[in-house]
Amino acid sequence: MPAALDRLLGRAAPTRTDRLRRTAFDRGIRGGSLPWVGIAAVTYGLKALRWALTPEEPAVVSEAIAPGETIVITHLPAPPTRRQRRKARRRDRRRRRREAEASKRAARYAASRKGRKAAAKRAKADEKAAERAAERAARYAKSRKGRKAAAKRAKAEAKAGTKAARRAKAAT
């Protein structure tokens, strides 16, 4: 397997012994060459011996857990690399620059004759909308449905007032 692929998969690059073992396997066991079978046996034997003689990694924590206790294992993300920090700084600078340019453009537009005219037009439209809403409210209040709703609200307020008065009287 190419070293680049090993790095991509997160494995260490193959050593000379690894390459020799792979070649011996391919040429000896798969290919049928007797000398290469011997080399494969030796290299695999050395690998097995190294595995057998490697001590176990010591446990970091070993505690008894009572019933009902929990263990929380977390993995914090790696801190950003220098490249990621640089990218973030550039991105922030670009964003701030764009925002500053946009606010300058907006200020220039607002100061221009066209901007003032548009602002006056918006204010006039808002004023008309408020007038229409007031007219609608007045028409509703005059209608039969509006009068019924107003009477219902007044009755509810009076009832609430009497309840509050009763509570105040009971408290004294």
C-alpha positions as CSV (number, residue, x, y, z in Angstrom):
1,M,0.0,0.0,0.0
2,P,1.4,3.4,-0.8
3,A,2.7,5.5,2.1
4,A,0.3,8.4,1.1
5,L,-2.6,6.0,1.5
6,D,-1.3,4.8,4.9
7,R,-1.1,8.4,6.1
8,L,-4.6,9.1,4.8
9,L,-6.0,6.2,6.7
10,G,-4.1,7.3,9.9
11,R,-1.6,4.5,9.9
12,A,2.1,4.9,10.4
13,A,4.2,4.6,7.2
14,P,5.4,1.0,6.6
15,T,8.9,0.2,7.7
16,R,11.4,-1.8,5.7
17,T,10.4,-5.0,7.6
18,D,6.8,-4.4,6.7
19,R,7.6,-4.0,3.0
20,L,9.9,-7.1,3.1
21,R,7.1,-9.1,4.9
22,R,4.6,-8.0,2.2
23,T,6.9,-8.8,-0.6
24,A,7.7,-12.2,0.9
25,F,4.0,-13.0,1.3
26,D,3.3,-12.0,-2.3
27,R,6.2,-13.8,-4.0
28,G,6.5,-16.7,-1.6
29,I,3.1,-17.7,-0.4
30,R,1.0,-16.4,-3.3
31,G,3.7,-16.8,-6.0
32,G,5.2,-20.2,-4.8
33,S,8.9,-19.2,-4.5
34,L,10.4,-21.4,-1.7
35,P,13.2,-18.9,-0.7
36,W,10.5,-16.2,-0.3
37,V,8.3,-18.5,1.8
38,G,11.3,-18.8,4.2
39,I,11.7,-15.1,4.4
40,A,7.9,-14.7,5.0
41,A,8.1,-17.2,7.8
42,V,11.0,-15.4,9.5
43,T,9.4,-11.9,9.1
44,Y,6.1,-13.1,10.4
45,G,7.8,-15.0,13.3
46,L,9.7,-11.8,14.3
47,K,6.4,-9.9,14.2
48,A,4.7,-12.5,16.4
49,L,7.7,-12.5,18.8
50,R,7.6,-8.6,19.0
51,W,3.9,-8.8,19.7
52,A,4.3,-11.4,22.5
53,L,7.1,-9.5,24.2
54,T,5.4,-6.1,24.1
55,P,4.2,-5.3,27.7
56,E,0.5,-4.3,28.2
57,E,-0.2,-0.6,28.5
58,P,-0.9,0.2,32.2
59,A,-4.4,1.2,33.1
60,V,-4.8,4.9,33.8
61,V,-7.7,4.5,36.3
62,S,-9.0,1.4,38.0
63,E,-11.8,1.9,40.4
64,A,-14.8,-0.1,41.6
65,I,-18.2,1.5,40.7
66,A,-21.2,1.2,43.0
67,P,-24.6,0.5,41.5
68,G,-26.2,3.7,40.3
69,E,-22.9,5.5,39.8
70,T,-22.0,6.6,36.3
71,I,-18.8,7.3,34.4
72,V,-18.6,10.2,31.9
73,I,-16.0,9.9,29.2
74,T,-15.4,12.9,27.1
75,H,-13.2,13.7,24.2
76,L,-12.3,17.3,23.8
77,P,-11.8,18.5,20.2
78,A,-8.3,19.3,19.2
79,P,-7.3,22.9,19.3
80,P,-7.4,24.7,15.9
81,T,-4.2,24.4,13.9
82,R,-2.2,27.5,12.9
83,R,-3.7,27.3,9.4
84,Q,-7.3,27.2,10.8
85,R,-6.6,30.2,13.1
86,R,-5.2,32.2,10.2
87,K,-8.2,31.3,8.0
88,A,-10.6,32.4,10.8
89,R,-8.7,35.7,11.2
90,R,-8.8,36.4,7.5
91,R,-12.5,35.5,7.4
92,D,-13.3,37.9,10.3
93,R,-11.2,40.7,8.7
94,R,-13.1,40.2,5.4
95,R,-16.5,40.2,7.2
96,R,-15.7,43.3,9.2
97,R,-14.4,45.1,6.0
98,R,-17.6,44.2,4.1
99,E,-19.8,45.4,7.0
100,A,-17.9,48.7,7.2
101,E,-18.3,49.2,3.4
102,A,-22.0,48.4,3.6
103,S,-22.6,50.9,6.4
104,K,-20.6,53.6,4.5
105,R,-22.7,52.9,1.4
106,A,-25.9,53.1,3.5
107,A,-24.8,56.4,5.1
108,R,-23.9,57.8,1.6
109,Y,-27.3,56.7,0.3
110,A,-29.2,58.2,3.2
111,A,-27.3,61.5,2.8
112,S,-28.0,61.6,-0.9
113,R,-31.1,63.3,-2.4
114,K,-32.4,59.9,-3.6
115,G,-32.0,58.4,-0.1
116,R,-33.8,61.4,1.6
117,K,-36.6,61.1,-1.0
118,A,-37.0,57.3,-0.3
119,A,-37.0,57.9,3.5
120,A,-39.7,60.6,3.1
121,K,-41.7,58.2,0.9
122,R,-41.5,55.4,3.5
123,A,-42.5,57.8,6.3
124,K,-45.6,58.9,4.2
125,A,-46.5,55.3,3.5
126,D,-46.2,54.5,7.3
127,E,-48.4,57.5,8.1
128,K,-51.1,56.4,5.6
129,A,-51.0,52.8,7.0
130,A,-51.6,54.1,10.5
131,E,-54.5,56.3,9.3
132,R,-56.1,53.2,7.6
133,A,-55.7,51.1,10.7
134,A,-57.4,53.8,12.9
135,E,-60.3,54.1,10.4
136,R,-60.7,50.3,10.4
137,A,-60.8,50.3,14.2
138,A,-63.4,53.1,14.3
139,R,-65.6,51.3,11.8
140,Y,-65.4,48.1,13.8
141,A,-66.3,49.9,17.0
142,K,-69.4,51.4,15.3
143,S,-70.5,48.0,13.9
144,R,-72.8,45.6,15.7
145,K,-70.1,43.1,16.2
146,G,-67.7,45.7,17.6
147,R,-70.4,47.0,20.0
148,K,-71.0,43.4,21.2
149,A,-67.3,42.8,21.8
150,A,-67.0,46.1,23.7
151,A,-69.9,45.2,25.9
152,K,-68.4,41.8,26.6
153,R,-65.0,43.3,27.5
154,A,-66.7,45.9,29.8
155,K,-68.7,43.1,31.5
156,A,-65.5,41.0,32.0
157,E,-63.7,44.0,33.4
158,A,-66.5,44.8,35.8
159,K,-66.6,41.2,36.9
160,A,-62.8,41.2,37.5
161,G,-63.2,44.5,39.4
162,T,-65.8,43.1,41.7
163,K,-63.8,40.0,42.3
164,A,-60.8,42.2,43.2
165,A,-63.0,44.3,45.4
166,R,-64.3,41.2,47.2
167,R,-60.8,39.9,47.7
168,A,-59.7,43.2,49.1
169,K,-62.7,43.3,51.4
170,A,-62.0,39.7,52.6
171,A,-58.3,40.5,53.2
172,T,-59.3,43.4,55.6
